[in-house]
Amino acid sequence: MNEHPAWQWNEIQQVGTDYSDVAEVERYEQRMGEFRDLPAEDAAILDTLALAKGARILEIGTGTGHFARAAAKAGYCVTALDVSTAMLQYAEDRAKADGLTGLEFRHAGFLTLSAAPSTFDAAVSVAVLHHLPDLWKAVALANIHRALKPGGRFLLCDVVFSSKGRDPRVQFDAFLNTVPQSMRDGASCHVAKEYSTLDWIMEGLLTRAGFSIECIVDSEAPLIQYRCTTGSSGSEPTKRAY
């Protein structure tokens, strides 16, 4: 982890659920396996990126490393970051058990990312950016854009609330009703203490960072997926999928 200025947001400090606890990491892995089809999600992300074998992928917020392992198994070179040392240790142990190569884990996050410009062919972040306030989301996205090659791809998926129509409080209740009972406390903590934002803010943050939003997939709202490239800033999405 690199040193950072005193004024920089401390992304290592836990907000919401404490994933520095090894037991909590193990519970997280179990809950995610019950709630989501992780192998199918990982395969869908790789299909969407459509990269040549050997391409370099940056994953920010690898968690227990399921996507990083899937990408390495598919023949990609993966650099996987997380701010939780417990998560990283779990992910590394799983990767070693699988005998994987071409996979590097680093203790870092959006703001402490250390990479030369134009290093990666693609970047992926799923359900992580909401840990940062909007000001620092802007810094994070600029860091990712800088690390990507010209024409590089960025897939961002996170909880983003709609600015159209419904009172946000109604959306919060609807969001809580989409998660299993065993995860309701964590979802409530997400709304109360974390930093999910509105759709128009997220789209503005992405385009101002220099990304061109190719597609917005909101079929599982409020979990929204943004498919971007390092294109011209201020561009409008060319497609919205439902």
Secondary structure, 3 states (H helix, E strand, C coil): CCCCCCCCCCCCCCCCCCCCCHHHHHHHHHHHHHHCCHHHHHHHHHHHHCCCCCCEEEEECCCCCHHHHHHHHCCCEEEEEECCHHHHHHHHHHHHHCCCCCEEEEECCCCCCCCCCCCEEEEEEECCHHHCCHHHHHHHHHHHHHHEEEEEEEEEEEEEECCCCCCHHHHHHHHHHHCCHHHHHHHHHHHHHCCCEEHHHHHHHHHHCCCEEEEEEEEECCEEEEEEECCCCCCCCCCEEC
